[in-house]
Amino acid sequence: MASAVNVLFLLWSLQNIVGLYCIAATTSERVPAELDPPHNVTMITLNTNYTLSWKWDQSQAVNFTTQYVRKYELKRKIPNWFTVCEEMSLRSCDLTALDLHHLGTYMLRVRANINGRHSDWVQLEFFPDKDAAVGPPANVDLAPAGSDLDVSISDPLTSTNSSMKDLLPYMYYNILYWERSAETQIQTLRSSANFVTLPHLKAWTWYCVSVQSSNDYYIKRSSFTQPQCMQTEGNTPWWQIFLCFLASLVFCFLLMLLLLYGPFWCYKTLKATLYPSNQLPTHFMEYLCDSPSSDVPRLLTPDSQSELLCDKVSVCPEPAVLEVHNPPPEALHQPSPGLEPDSSGRHNRQDSSSSGDSGVYSTGGSANLRQPNSSQTSTGTGDLWQGPFDLEQVKMQEMTPGLKTRLLTADKCIKDMCV
């Protein structure tokens, strides 16, 4: 009897359990999920710059959480997920700062969160060496090399400004070059070097160059750089080489001359400026310095500055000197050509305005005229000459007006000159 009661109770318990399970299953099928997960989750990469991006179509504002873990850690019972972006409203998450190993494999996941509710995780596997795109060269420079062109290529850079060749050792460059004129054929050159010379170009012709980074291990190709153009040159003529050589010689000579003579010239200039060879006269130094032998300047007091230091100086031209030339003794006994003897035995002057020499000259001295003695000026009527100065007295009388004028001019002078 007791056993039968136990069996009935067990059957009733099982029936209740099955009913509750069916009710729960039916309810879970009818209630929709709280949030839709993000979709179109992708990685945007360039060299070592990584960004996880996704889309969200609902209009309501939500936040997103992004996590990552190394793939081999998924084998653990409880993987250690690292949160990168938590409760961010942006629809992308930058993973560049994580410095993910280029040869590692990572699992990334993202979900939506709103008001304490969250969606399911959406996971993405990421392998940088395979999935990361390679970028174009960082810089391309052109330089003419005669009739050829030198192309200098800078490697693509990582997020830490190191060369991508450290991560992709087999990376090379595809170089496209062509003439800038229209409808020209594009030529291709493949090289792993960073310095390339484009051969067999035309002299004095414009060429354009564009470069692409490539890696064949995972078939990676970057975009081409912007075309850069440069004109080639021809062979350098001999006269340009000679002029360059001559200019370099002249420059070296002038430089050596400046280095050798420059200090000496500066020394002479400073010495001539500070210590001139021409000194002031001593009579000037008496007024400028305390003493002629002293270099200390005299300091002028207010009383001495008001005094006028000057002396009275008279400047006059040197007076004229009249010279009287006596005739020689032989001429005293000969009759003058300008005189004729009269009946009383005297000689009269024929022409007082004759052009004969008067014998009176100016030599710049004072007028010292010798006057005839009273004994020589006899009034007798029987003498041929009244004395040696009769002719000179006649001349002096004729020169008297002009002589007075010259003497008056000589008396003019400049007086009271201040020093």
URKA-V975356 format. One record per residue. N is the residue number from 1. RES is the residue in three letters. PHI is phi in whole degrees, -180 to 180 (999 if undefined). Layout:
n = [N & N]
res = [RES & RES]
phi = [PHI & PHI]
This chain:
n = [1 & 2 & 3 & 4 & 5 & 6 & 7 & 8 & 9 & 10 & 11 & 12 & 13 & 14 & 15 & 16 & 17 & 18 & 19 & 20 & 21 & 22 & 23 & 24 & 25 & 26 & 27 & 28 & 29 & 30 & 31 & 32 & 33 & 34 & 35 & 36 & 37 & 38 & 39 & 40 & 41 & 42 & 43 & 44 & 45 & 46 & 47 & 48 & 49 & 50 & 51 & 52 & 53 & 54 & 55 & 56 & 57 & 58 & 59 & 60 & 61 & 62 & 63 & 64 & 65 & 66 & 67 & 68 & 69 & 70 & 71 & 72 & 73 & 74 & 75 & 76 & 77 & 78 & 79 & 80 & 81 & 82 & 83 & 84 & 85 & 86 & 87 & 88 & 89 & 90 & 91 & 92 & 93 & 94 & 95 & 96 & 97 & 98 & 99 & 100 & 101 & 102 & 103 & 104 & 105 & 106 & 107 & 108 & 109 & 110 & 111 & 112 & 113 & 114 & 115 & 116 & 117 & 118 & 119 & 120 & 121 & 122 & 123 & 124 & 125 & 126 & 127 & 128 & 129 & 130 & 131 & 132 & 133 & 134 & 135 & 136 & 137 & 138 & 139 & 140 & 141 & 142 & 143 & 144 & 145 & 146 & 147 & 148 & 149 & 150 & 151 & 152 & 153 & 154 & 155 & 156 & 157 & 158 & 159 & 160 & 161 & 162 & 163 & 164 & 165 & 166 & 167 & 168 & 169 & 170 & 171 & 172 & 173 & 174 & 175 & 176 & 177 & 178 & 179 & 180 & 181 & 182 & 183 & 184 & 185 & 186 & 187 & 188 & 189 & 190 & 191 & 192 & 193 & 194 & 195 & 196 & 197 & 198 & 199 & 200 & 201 & 202 & 203 & 204 & 205 & 206 & 207 & 208 & 209 & 210 & 211 & 212 & 213 & 214 & 215 & 216 & 217 & 218 & 219 & 220 & 221 & 222 & 223 & 224 & 225 & 226 & 227 & 228 & 229 & 230 & 231 & 232 & 233 & 234 & 235 & 236 & 237 & 238 & 239 & 240 & 241 & 242 & 243 & 244 & 245 & 246 & 247 & 248 & 249 & 250 & 251 & 252 & 253 & 254 & 255 & 256 & 257 & 258 & 259 & 260 & 261 & 262 & 263 & 264 & 265 & 266 & 267 & 268 & 269 & 270 & 271 & 272 & 273 & 274 & 275 & 276 & 277 & 278 & 279 & 280 & 281 & 282 & 283 & 284 & 285 & 286 & 287 & 288 & 289 & 290 & 291 & 292 & 293 & 294 & 295 & 296 & 297 & 298 & 299 & 300 & 301 & 302 & 303 & 304 & 305 & 306 & 307 & 308 & 309 & 310 & 311 & 312 & 313 & 314 & 315 & 316 & 317 & 318 & 319 & 320 & 321 & 322 & 323 & 324 & 325 & 326 & 327 & 328 & 329 & 330 & 331 & 332 & 333 & 334 & 335 & 336 & 337 & 338 & 339 & 340 & 341 & 342 & 343 & 344 & 345 & 346 & 347 & 348 & 349 & 350 & 351 & 352 & 353 & 354 & 355 & 356 & 357 & 358 & 359 & 360 & 361 & 362 & 363 & 364 & 365 & 366 & 367 & 368 & 369 & 370 & 371 & 372 & 373 & 374 & 375 & 376 & 377 & 378 & 379 & 380 & 381 & 382 & 383 & 384 & 385 & 386 & 387 & 388 & 389 & 390 & 391 & 392 & 393 & 394 & 395 & 396 & 397 & 398 & 399 & 400 & 401 & 402 & 403 & 404 & 405 & 406 & 407 & 408 & 409 & 410 & 411 & 412 & 413 & 414 & 415 & 416 & 417 & 418 & 419]
res = [MET & ALA & SER & ALA & VAL & ASN & VAL & LEU & PHE & LEU & LEU & TRP & SER & LEU & GLN & ASN & ILE & VAL & GLY & LEU & TYR & CYS & ILE & ALA & ALA & THR & THR & SER & GLU & ARG & VAL & PRO & ALA & GLU & LEU & ASP & PRO & PRO & HIS & ASN & VAL & THR & MET & ILE & THR & LEU & ASN & THR & ASN & TYR & THR & LEU & SER & TRP & LYS & TRP & ASP & GLN & SER & GLN & ALA & VAL & ASN & PHE & THR & THR & GLN & TYR & VAL & ARG & LYS & TYR & GLU & LEU & LYS & ARG & LYS & ILE & PRO & ASN & TRP & PHE & THR & VAL & CYS & GLU & GLU & MET & SER & LEU & ARG & SER & CYS & ASP & LEU & THR & ALA & LEU & ASP & LEU & HIS & HIS & LEU & GLY & THR & TYR & MET & LEU & ARG & VAL & ARG & ALA & ASN & ILE & ASN & GLY & ARG & HIS & SER & ASP & TRP & VAL & GLN & LEU & GLU & PHE & PHE & PRO & ASP & LYS & ASP & ALA & ALA & VAL & GLY & PRO & PRO & ALA & ASN & VAL & ASP & LEU & ALA & PRO & ALA & GLY & SER & ASP & LEU & ASP & VAL & SER & ILE & SER & ASP & PRO & LEU & THR & SER & THR & ASN & SER & SER & MET & LYS & ASP & LEU & LEU & PRO & TYR & MET & TYR & TYR & ASN & ILE & LEU & TYR & TRP & GLU & ARG & SER & ALA & GLU & THR & GLN & ILE & GLN & THR & LEU & ARG & SER & SER & ALA & ASN & PHE & VAL & THR & LEU & PRO & HIS & LEU & LYS & ALA & TRP & THR & TRP & TYR & CYS & VAL & SER & VAL & GLN & SER & SER & ASN & ASP & TYR & TYR & ILE & LYS & ARG & SER & SER & PHE & THR & GLN & PRO & GLN & CYS & MET & GLN & THR & GLU & GLY & ASN & THR & PRO & TRP & TRP & GLN & ILE & PHE & LEU & CYS & PHE & LEU & ALA & SER & LEU & VAL & PHE & CYS & PHE & LEU & LEU & MET & LEU & LEU & LEU & LEU & TYR & GLY & PRO & PHE & TRP & CYS & TYR & LYS & THR & LEU & LYS & ALA & THR & LEU & TYR & PRO & SER & ASN & GLN & LEU & PRO & THR & HIS & PHE & MET & GLU & TYR & LEU & CYS & ASP & SER & PRO & SER & SER & ASP & VAL & PRO & ARG & LEU & LEU & THR & PRO & ASP & SER & GLN & SER & GLU & LEU & LEU & CYS & ASP & LYS & VAL & SER & VAL & CYS & PRO & GLU & PRO & ALA & VAL & LEU & GLU & VAL & HIS & ASN & PRO & PRO & PRO & GLU & ALA & LEU & HIS & GLN & PRO & SER & PRO & GLY & LEU & GLU & PRO & ASP & SER & SER & GLY & ARG & HIS & ASN & ARG & GLN & ASP & SER & SER & SER & SER & GLY & ASP & SER & GLY & VAL & TYR & SER & THR & GLY & GLY & SER & ALA & ASN & LEU & ARG & GLN & PRO & ASN & SER & SER & GLN & THR & SER & THR & GLY & THR & GLY & ASP & LEU & TRP & GLN & GLY & PRO & PHE & ASP & LEU & GLU & GLN & VAL & LYS & MET & GLN & GLU & MET & THR & PRO & GLY & LEU & LYS & THR & ARG & LEU & LEU & THR & ALA & ASP & LYS & CYS & ILE & LYS & ASP & MET & CYS & VAL]
phi = [999 & -67 & -68 & -67 & -64 & -65 & -67 & -61 & -64 & -67 & -64 & -64 & -65 & -65 & -64 & -66 & -65 & -65 & -66 & -64 & -66 & -65 & -63 & -66 & -67 & -65 & -67 & -67 & -75 & -85 & -83 & -74 & -67 & -67 & -135 & -81 & -74 & -62 & -136 & 54 & -78 & -139 & -110 & -104 & -130 & -157 & 60 & -116 & -99 & -121 & -140 & -88 & -129 & -152 & -124 & -145 & -92 & -71 & -81 & -73 & -77 & -133 & -114 & -128 & -126 & -121 & -136 & -145 & -156 & -69 & -63 & -68 & -78 & -70 & -74 & -75 & -66 & -125 & -65 & -98 & -83 & -103 & -86 & -103 & -121 & -120 & 51 & -101 & -83 & -71 & -101 & -157 & -142 & -84 & -107 & -64 & -66 & -72 & 53 & -66 & -65 & -66 & -101 & -87 & -124 & -129 & -110 & -114 & -145 & -146 & -147 & -100 & -133 & -157 & 52 & 82 & -98 & -148 & -91 & -73 & -77 & -114 & -105 & -147 & -89 & -133 & -122 & -58 & -62 & -95 & -92 & -75 & -83 & -98 & -95 & -71 & -57 & -67 & -160 & -133 & -121 & -117 & -149 & -70 & -131 & 69 & -88 & -108 & -128 & -97 & -114 & -107 & -115 & -99 & -64 & -61 & -111 & -82 & -68 & -103 & 63 & -105 & -76 & -70 & -68 & -69 & -99 & -123 & -65 & -100 & -75 & -138 & -127 & -101 & -108 & -107 & -144 & -159 & -72 & -72 & -68 & -71 & 56 & -116 & -80 & -86 & -107 & -122 & -138 & -107 & -155 & -96 & -83 & -91 & -132 & -131 & -109 & -82 & -91 & 57 & -102 & -84 & -74 & 53 & -131 & -83 & -127 & -115 & -134 & -140 & -127 & -128 & -90 & -142 & -148 & -86 & -67 & -116 & 55 & -104 & -136 & -92 & -78 & -80 & -73 & -65 & -62 & -122 & -118 & -152 & -93 & -77 & -121 & -102 & -68 & -72 & -68 & -67 & -70 & -68 & -63 & -66 & -64 & -64 & -66 & -66 & -63 & -67 & -65 & -64 & -64 & -65 & -65 & -64 & -66 & -65 & -64 & -66 & -69 & -86 & -92 & -58 & -61 & -66 & -65 & -64 & -65 & -65 & -64 & -66 & -66 & -67 & -79 & -84 & -128 & -68 & -76 & -85 & -101 & -71 & -61 & -66 & -73 & -82 & -65 & -62 & -89 & -90 & -122 & -64 & -150 & -60 & -89 & -104 & -100 & -81 & -70 & -80 & -88 & -88 & -82 & -58 & -72 & -72 & -68 & -79 & -80 & -98 & -88 & -155 & -124 & -83 & -124 & -112 & -115 & -131 & -71 & -69 & -67 & -75 & -115 & -94 & -106 & -112 & -97 & -79 & -70 & -65 & -60 & -66 & -75 & -72 & -99 & -106 & -71 & -73 & -65 & -94 & -123 & -124 & -72 & -97 & -69 & -91 & 87 & -99 & -101 & -103 & -75 & -74 & -141 & -72 & -105 & -66 & -91 & -68 & -72 & -79 & 80 & -111 & -130 & -108 & -116 & 92 & -95 & -77 & -77 & -104 & -101 & -85 & -89 & -70 & -71 & -69 & -76 & -88 & -97 & -79 & -100 & -68 & -96 & -100 & -88 & -74 & -121 & -78 & 152 & -74 & -112 & -65 & -64 & -69 & -63 & -63 & -63 & -63 & -65 & -69 & -90 & -61 & -62 & -68 & -64 & -62 & -66 & -69 & -68 & -67 & -67 & -67 & -77 & -74 & -151 & -107 & -123 & 53 & -99 & -88 & -114]
